[in-house]
Amino acid sequence: MAIGVRLDLPVFIVTLENSFPFVVAIVSALLIGKFLAVLSVRGGFGYHWSSSMAMWSLSLPQVAATLASAIAAYDAVNLQQFLDQG
């Protein structure tokens, strides 16, 4: 929730306009990575397709956590650069 509250909508829109392929690549890599992990488990344990899709959908909130941790890391680097300058 803290990440959503900190969202600067004009900056978000400009970022989507200027870096849309990069944004799509990051989100796609996260979603596809989760899907490939589910496929590997499905084959090893013999799960049905519906069970595999349930596992994939239940792992999607982790994508949000990954993005939130990336934002926190980015903020930490920016803070360190700010402290180094001052």
VEXDREN-2710 file (C-alpha; in Angstrom, 1 decimal):
% VEXDREN-2710
k/r/px/py/pz
1/MET/0.0/0.0/0.0
2/ALA/2.9/2.4/0.8
3/ILE/4.2/2.0/-2.8
4/GLY/0.7/2.9/-4.2
5/VAL/0.4/5.9/-2.0
6/ARG/3.8/7.2/-3.1
7/LEU/2.9/6.9/-6.8
8/ASP/3.3/10.2/-8.6
9/LEU/0.8/9.8/-11.4
10/PRO/2.3/12.4/-13.8
11/VAL/5.7/10.8/-13.5
12/PHE/4.2/7.3/-13.9
13/ILE/2.5/8.3/-17.1
14/VAL/5.6/9.9/-18.5
15/THR/7.6/6.8/-17.6
16/LEU/5.1/4.6/-19.4
17/GLU/5.3/6.8/-22.5
18/ASN/9.1/7.1/-22.6
19/SER/10.0/3.6/-21.4
20/PHE/7.1/1.4/-22.3
21/PRO/9.1/-1.4/-23.9
22/PHE/11.3/-1.6/-20.8
23/VAL/8.2/-1.7/-18.5
24/VAL/6.6/-4.4/-20.6
25/ALA/9.9/-6.4/-20.6
26/ILE/10.2/-6.3/-16.8
27/VAL/6.6/-7.2/-16.1
28/SER/6.6/-9.9/-18.9
29/ALA/9.8/-11.4/-17.6
30/LEU/8.3/-11.7/-14.1
31/LEU/5.1/-13.3/-15.4
32/ILE/6.8/-15.6/-17.8
33/GLY/9.4/-16.7/-15.2
34/LYS/6.6/-17.6/-12.8
35/PHE/4.8/-19.5/-15.6
36/LEU/8.0/-21.5/-16.5
37/ALA/8.5/-22.4/-12.9
38/VAL/4.9/-23.8/-12.7
39/LEU/5.5/-25.7/-16.0
40/SER/8.6/-27.4/-14.6
41/VAL/6.8/-28.4/-11.4
42/ARG/3.7/-29.6/-13.4
43/GLY/5.9/-32.0/-15.4
44/GLY/7.7/-33.3/-12.3
45/PHE/4.7/-33.9/-10.2
46/GLY/2.1/-34.7/-12.8
47/TYR/-0.4/-31.9/-11.9
48/HIS/-3.4/-31.2/-14.1
49/TRP/-3.5/-28.0/-16.2
50/SER/-6.1/-26.4/-13.9
51/SER/-4.0/-27.1/-10.9
52/SER/-1.0/-25.6/-12.6
53/MET/-2.9/-22.4/-13.5
54/ALA/-4.0/-22.1/-9.9
55/MET/-0.4/-22.3/-8.7
56/TRP/0.6/-19.7/-11.3
57/SER/-2.2/-17.3/-10.3
58/LEU/-1.4/-17.7/-6.6
59/SER/2.2/-16.8/-7.3
60/LEU/1.3/-13.5/-9.0
61/PRO/1.2/-11.5/-5.8
62/GLN/4.9/-12.3/-5.4
63/VAL/5.4/-10.3/-8.6
64/ALA/4.1/-7.2/-6.8
65/ALA/6.4/-7.9/-3.9
66/THR/9.3/-8.2/-6.3
67/LEU/8.5/-4.8/-7.9
68/ALA/8.1/-3.3/-4.4
69/SER/11.5/-4.6/-3.4
70/ALA/13.0/-3.2/-6.6
71/ILE/11.6/0.2/-5.8
72/ALA/12.9/0.0/-2.2
73/ALA/16.4/-0.9/-3.5
74/TYR/16.2/2.0/-6.0
75/ASP/15.3/4.4/-3.2
76/ALA/18.1/3.1/-1.1
77/VAL/20.7/3.7/-3.9
78/ASN/19.3/7.2/-4.5
79/LEU/19.5/8.0/-0.7
80/GLN/23.1/6.8/-0.6
81/GLN/24.0/9.0/-3.6
82/PHE/22.3/11.9/-1.9
83/LEU/24.2/11.3/1.4
84/ASP/27.5/11.0/-0.5
85/GLN/26.9/14.4/-2.1
86/GLY/26.1/16.2/1.1
END
